[in-house]
Amino acid sequence: MAGNVVASIAVLRALPGVGDLLCLVPALRAIRAQHPRAGVTLLGLPSSRWFVERHPHLVDDLVPVEGVAGLPEVPADPGVALSFLHRMQRRRFDMALQLHGSGVTTNPLLTLLGARRQFTARRVGDWVPPGASIVYPDAGPEVHRLLAVTAAAGCPAAGDHYDLPLTPAERAEAAALVAGAGRPLVCLHPGASRPDNRWPAERFAAVGDALARRGHRVVLTGSAAERPVTAAVAGGMHAHATDLAGRTGIGELGALFACARLVVTNDTGASHVAAAVRTASVVVFPVAGDPYRWAPLDAALHRRVQGTGADPWPSVAAVMAAVDDHVGRDHGPLERRQEALG
């Protein structure tokens, strides 16, 4: 293909988390703004299908990475990896971007795709791939780390926000799940894929009771696998809580959050869902967490509360201080969201 015409673009990000994918939205937006007619392929995991289907304006198709060693979620198989690479090489991508991370495994993988031009990030002292390769930003939010690579590829940022498009059916399902609420809605999301990211259930229960005393309806959210966690919170509360663990997909969860006054969540994908639907949140981080990388960007709307000192977790009082500040100042958006529930 002659000149600088870009007809096909591969974006490599083979990570499993909801937050991992939502943080990719600004980078994809930058790519689409610069190359509006190019076909954009996400090289990811099979579990990323929901993301591609929900953002067709940013990415055109998903190709699951297969057989490649060094990616925890991909079963290593040399024969399968060779077949995958041959298929990708036959596609002759005009451009490929490594938006997975620091590139130890993924820079060689991206290079083997054989794209006409490639853009990567690497750590100082690591192998320097061909093409344009920037030093991996070790500090700053994940969204901005990814935008540094797209900027190197000649795709200026077109905003650093991300969204989660919702369907009318998902909004209706969310409304049905909390029909007849009658009180302002708050959502507690006590689960996380990593157990060491879970604020203790008894502390979530204490927050739930405090919110119930203030006149809120408390809803617990989580995946089906997180039902034991939400059950522990509900069992530790004196007030009633509606436990919806396992009853919402990503879209219904987003629609539910969109109608809530507040979301209290661990450092997990739910925090990014709240950010995507512009609902105020309090995000709880352990002392070993990295809020500067993984917390939603709007620190006023999404409060970060982190453990300090000997206790790896923040106290209930510290979390409630952030909760009370949000509850006291967010009445306007709340009323509009409650109206959306009918």
C-alpha positions as CSV (number, residue, x, y, z in Angstrom):
1,M,0.0,0.0,0.0
2,A,1.5,3.3,-1.0
3,G,2.1,6.4,1.0
4,N,0.7,6.9,4.5
5,V,-2.7,5.5,3.9
6,V,-3.8,3.3,6.8
7,A,-6.5,0.8,6.0
8,S,-6.0,-1.7,8.9
9,I,-4.9,-1.3,12.4
10,A,-4.2,-4.0,15.1
11,V,-4.4,-3.0,18.8
12,L,-2.9,-5.5,21.2
13,R,-4.4,-5.6,24.7
14,A,-5.0,-9.1,25.9
15,L,-6.1,-8.3,29.5
16,P,-9.3,-9.7,31.1
17,G,-10.7,-7.0,33.4
18,V,-13.6,-4.7,32.7
19,G,-11.4,-1.8,33.9
20,D,-8.6,-2.9,31.7
21,L,-10.8,-2.6,28.7
22,L,-12.7,0.6,29.6
23,C,-9.3,2.3,30.1
24,L,-8.6,1.5,26.5
25,V,-11.5,3.6,25.2
26,P,-9.6,7.0,25.1
27,A,-6.8,5.4,23.1
28,L,-9.2,3.8,20.6
29,R,-11.0,7.2,20.3
30,A,-7.7,8.8,19.5
31,I,-6.9,6.2,16.8
32,R,-10.4,6.5,15.3
33,A,-10.2,10.3,15.2
34,Q,-7.0,10.1,13.2
35,H,-7.9,7.2,11.0
36,P,-11.7,7.2,10.7
37,R,-11.9,4.9,7.7
38,A,-9.4,2.2,9.0
39,G,-10.5,-1.2,10.2
40,V,-9.5,-1.5,13.8
41,T,-8.9,-5.0,15.2
42,L,-8.5,-5.7,18.9
43,L,-6.1,-8.6,19.6
44,G,-7.4,-9.6,23.0
45,L,-9.0,-12.4,24.9
46,P,-12.3,-14.2,24.1
47,S,-13.8,-12.5,27.1
48,S,-13.3,-9.1,25.5
49,R,-16.2,-9.8,23.1
50,W,-18.6,-7.7,25.1
51,F,-16.4,-4.7,24.8
52,V,-16.1,-4.9,21.0
53,E,-19.8,-5.4,20.6
54,R,-20.5,-2.4,22.9
55,H,-18.1,0.0,21.2
56,P,-18.5,-0.6,17.4
57,H,-17.8,3.0,16.7
58,L,-14.2,2.5,18.0
59,V,-13.3,-1.1,17.1
60,D,-14.4,-3.3,14.3
61,D,-13.5,-6.8,15.3
62,L,-11.9,-9.0,17.9
63,V,-9.3,-11.7,17.3
64,P,-8.4,-13.7,20.4
65,V,-4.7,-14.2,21.0
66,E,-3.9,-17.9,20.9
67,G,-1.1,-20.1,22.1
68,V,1.4,-17.3,22.9
69,A,3.5,-18.0,26.0
70,G,3.9,-15.4,28.7
71,L,0.3,-14.2,28.8
72,P,-1.3,-15.6,32.0
73,E,-4.8,-15.9,30.5
74,V,-3.6,-17.6,27.2
75,P,-2.8,-21.3,27.3
76,A,0.7,-21.6,25.8
77,D,0.9,-23.9,22.8
78,P,3.7,-23.3,20.2
79,G,1.8,-24.9,17.4
80,V,-1.3,-22.9,18.1
81,A,0.8,-19.7,18.4
82,L,2.5,-20.3,15.0
83,S,-0.9,-20.8,13.4
84,F,-2.2,-17.6,15.1
85,L,0.8,-15.6,13.9
86,H,0.6,-16.9,10.3
87,R,-3.1,-15.8,10.2
88,M,-2.2,-12.3,11.5
89,Q,0.7,-11.9,9.1
90,R,-1.6,-12.7,6.2
91,R,-3.8,-9.8,7.2
92,R,-0.9,-7.4,6.5
93,F,-1.9,-4.7,9.0
94,D,-0.8,-1.2,8.1
95,M,-0.3,-0.3,11.7
96,A,0.0,-2.1,15.0
97,L,0.0,-0.7,18.5
98,Q,1.1,-2.4,21.7
99,L,-1.4,-1.2,24.3
100,H,-1.0,-4.1,26.7
101,G,1.7,-2.8,29.1
102,S,5.4,-2.6,29.4
103,G,6.0,-5.0,26.5
104,V,8.2,-7.8,27.9
105,T,6.0,-10.4,26.2
106,T,3.9,-8.3,24.0
107,N,6.5,-6.3,22.1
108,P,8.0,-9.4,20.5
109,L,4.5,-10.6,19.8
110,L,3.5,-7.4,18.1
111,T,6.7,-7.4,16.0
112,L,5.9,-10.9,14.8
113,L,2.6,-9.7,13.4
114,G,4.6,-8.1,10.6
115,A,2.7,-4.8,10.4
116,R,4.0,-2.1,8.1
117,R,4.4,0.3,11.0
118,Q,4.4,-0.5,14.7
119,F,4.3,1.5,17.9
120,T,5.3,0.1,21.3
121,A,6.3,1.0,24.9
122,R,9.2,-0.6,26.7
123,R,11.1,-0.3,29.9
124,V,14.6,1.2,30.0
125,G,17.2,-1.5,29.3
126,D,14.7,-3.9,27.6
127,W,14.9,-4.9,23.9
128,V,14.0,-2.1,21.6
129,P,11.5,-3.2,19.0
130,P,11.6,-1.9,15.4
131,G,9.4,1.1,14.6
132,A,8.6,3.8,17.1
133,S,9.1,2.7,20.7
134,I,8.7,5.0,23.7
135,V,9.9,4.4,27.2
136,Y,7.0,2.9,29.2
137,P,5.5,5.5,31.5
138,D,5.9,4.0,35.0
139,A,3.9,6.7,36.6
140,G,0.4,8.2,36.0
141,P,-3.0,6.9,35.2
142,E,-3.4,3.8,33.0
143,V,-5.5,5.9,30.5
144,H,-2.6,8.3,30.1
145,R,0.0,5.6,29.7
146,L,-2.0,4.2,26.8
147,L,-2.5,7.7,25.3
148,A,1.3,8.1,25.3
149,V,1.6,5.3,22.8
150,T,-1.2,6.5,20.6
151,A,0.4,10.0,20.6
152,A,3.7,8.4,19.5
153,A,1.7,6.9,16.6
154,G,0.5,10.3,15.5
155,C,-2.9,10.0,17.1
156,P,-3.5,13.0,19.5
157,A,-5.8,12.5,22.4
158,A,-9.4,13.2,21.8
159,G,-10.3,13.3,25.5
160,D,-9.4,11.0,28.4
161,H,-12.9,10.0,29.4
162,Y,-14.6,6.7,28.7
163,D,-18.1,5.6,28.4
164,L,-20.3,2.5,28.5
165,P,-23.1,2.6,26.0
166,L,-26.4,1.2,27.4
167,T,-29.4,-0.2,25.7
168,P,-33.0,0.5,26.5
169,A,-33.5,-3.1,27.5
170,E,-30.6,-2.9,30.0
171,R,-32.1,0.3,31.5
172,A,-35.5,-1.4,31.8
173,E,-34.0,-4.5,33.4
174,A,-32.1,-2.4,36.0
175,A,-35.3,-0.5,36.8
176,A,-37.2,-3.8,37.3
177,L,-34.5,-5.1,39.6
178,V,-35.0,-2.2,42.0
179,A,-38.7,-1.4,41.3
180,G,-40.5,0.4,44.1
181,A,-37.3,1.6,45.7
182,G,-39.0,4.7,47.1
183,R,-35.7,5.8,48.7
184,P,-32.4,7.1,47.2
185,L,-30.4,4.2,45.9
186,V,-26.8,3.4,46.8
187,C,-24.8,0.5,45.5
188,L,-22.1,-1.4,47.4
189,H,-19.8,-3.6,45.3
190,P,-17.7,-5.6,47.8
191,G,-16.2,-8.1,45.4
192,A,-13.0,-8.0,43.3
193,S,-11.3,-10.6,41.1
194,R,-8.2,-10.4,43.4
195,P,-9.0,-11.3,47.0
196,D,-6.3,-8.9,48.3
197,N,-8.3,-6.0,46.7
198,R,-11.4,-6.8,48.8
199,W,-12.2,-4.4,51.7
200,P,-13.4,-6.6,54.6
201,A,-17.0,-7.6,54.4
202,E,-17.8,-6.4,57.9
203,R,-16.6,-2.9,57.0
204,F,-18.8,-2.8,53.9
205,A,-21.7,-4.0,56.2
206,A,-21.0,-1.1,58.6
207,V,-21.1,1.4,55.6
208,G,-24.4,-0.3,54.4
209,D,-26.0,0.1,57.9
210,A,-24.9,3.8,58.1
211,L,-26.4,4.5,54.7
212,A,-29.6,2.7,55.6
213,R,-29.9,4.8,58.7
214,R,-29.6,7.9,56.6
215,G,-32.6,6.8,54.6
216,H,-31.0,5.1,51.6
217,R,-31.9,1.8,50.0
218,V,-28.8,-0.4,49.9
219,V,-28.1,-2.6,46.9
220,L,-25.3,-5.1,46.7
221,T,-23.8,-5.9,43.3
222,G,-21.3,-8.5,42.1
223,S,-20.8,-11.4,39.7
224,A,-22.2,-14.8,40.3
225,A,-18.8,-15.9,41.7
226,E,-19.0,-13.1,44.2
227,R,-22.2,-14.2,45.8
228,P,-20.4,-15.5,48.9
229,V,-18.9,-12.0,49.3
230,T,-22.2,-10.1,49.0
231,A,-23.9,-12.7,51.2
232,A,-21.3,-12.0,53.9
233,V,-22.0,-8.3,53.7
234,A,-25.8,-8.8,53.8
235,G,-25.4,-11.2,56.7
236,G,-23.3,-8.6,58.6
237,M,-25.8,-5.8,58.2
238,H,-28.6,-5.1,60.6
239,A,-30.6,-3.3,57.9
240,H,-32.0,-5.0,54.8
241,A,-29.9,-4.9,51.7
242,T,-31.0,-6.1,48.2
243,D,-28.5,-8.6,47.0
244,L,-28.2,-8.6,43.1
245,A,-25.0,-10.5,42.8
246,G,-25.1,-12.7,39.7
247,R,-28.2,-10.9,38.3
248,T,-26.6,-8.2,36.2
249,G,-24.4,-8.3,33.2
250,I,-22.1,-5.4,32.5
251,G,-24.8,-3.3,30.8
252,E,-27.4,-3.9,33.5
253,L,-24.8,-3.1,36.1
254,G,-24.0,0.2,34.3
255,A,-27.7,1.0,34.1
256,L,-28.1,0.3,37.8
257,F,-25.1,2.5,38.7
258,A,-26.5,5.3,36.5
259,C,-29.6,5.4,38.7
260,A,-27.7,5.4,42.0
261,R,-26.7,8.4,44.1
262,L,-23.4,6.7,44.9
263,V,-21.4,3.6,44.4
264,V,-19.0,2.3,47.1
265,T,-16.6,-0.2,45.5
266,N,-13.2,-1.9,45.8
267,D,-10.4,-1.2,43.3
268,T,-12.0,-3.3,40.6
269,G,-13.9,-3.1,37.3
270,A,-17.0,-1.7,39.0
271,S,-15.2,1.5,39.8
272,H,-14.6,2.1,36.1
273,V,-18.2,1.2,35.3
274,A,-19.3,3.9,37.7
275,A,-16.9,6.3,36.0
276,A,-18.2,5.4,32.6
277,V,-21.8,6.2,33.5
278,R,-20.8,9.4,35.5
279,T,-22.0,8.2,38.9
280,A,-20.2,9.4,42.0
281,S,-18.2,6.7,43.7
282,V,-15.9,6.0,46.7
283,V,-13.2,3.6,45.7
284,V,-11.4,1.7,48.5
285,F,-7.7,0.8,48.0
286,P,-5.5,-1.3,50.2
287,V,-2.3,0.3,51.4
288,A,-0.4,-1.7,48.7
289,G,-2.8,-0.5,45.9
290,D,-2.0,2.0,43.2
291,P,-4.8,4.6,43.1
292,Y,-2.8,6.9,40.9
293,R,-2.8,4.3,38.2
294,W,-6.2,2.6,38.6
295,A,-8.6,5.0,40.2
296,P,-11.0,6.9,37.8
297,L,-9.5,10.1,36.7
298,D,-12.1,12.6,38.1
299,A,-10.9,12.7,41.7
300,A,-13.7,15.0,42.8
301,L,-16.4,12.6,41.5
302,H,-14.6,9.4,42.4
303,R,-13.0,9.6,45.8
304,R,-10.0,7.4,46.6
305,V,-9.7,6.1,50.1
306,Q,-6.6,4.1,50.9
307,G,-5.2,2.2,53.8
308,T,-2.3,3.7,55.7
309,G,0.2,2.5,58.3
310,A,-0.2,-0.9,60.1
311,D,-3.8,-1.5,58.9
312,P,-3.7,-2.3,55.2
313,W,-7.2,-1.1,54.8
314,P,-8.9,2.3,55.4
315,S,-11.2,2.5,58.4
316,V,-15.0,2.7,58.2
317,A,-14.8,6.3,59.4
318,A,-12.4,7.2,56.6
319,V,-14.7,5.7,54.0
320,M,-17.8,7.2,55.5
321,A,-16.2,10.7,55.5
322,A,-15.9,10.4,51.7
323,V,-19.4,8.9,51.4
324,D,-21.1,11.6,53.5
325,D,-19.4,14.3,51.4
326,H,-20.8,12.8,48.2
327,V,-24.3,12.2,49.7
328,G,-24.4,15.8,50.9
329,R,-23.6,17.5,47.6
330,D,-25.0,15.3,44.8
331,H,-28.8,15.9,45.1
332,G,-29.3,17.3,41.6
333,P,-27.8,14.3,39.6
334,L,-29.6,12.0,42.1
335,E,-33.0,13.3,41.3
336,R,-32.5,12.9,37.6
337,R,-31.2,9.3,38.0
338,Q,-34.1,8.4,40.2
339,E,-36.5,9.7,37.6
340,A,-34.8,7.4,35.1
341,L,-35.9,4.5,37.2
342,G,-39.5,5.5,37.1
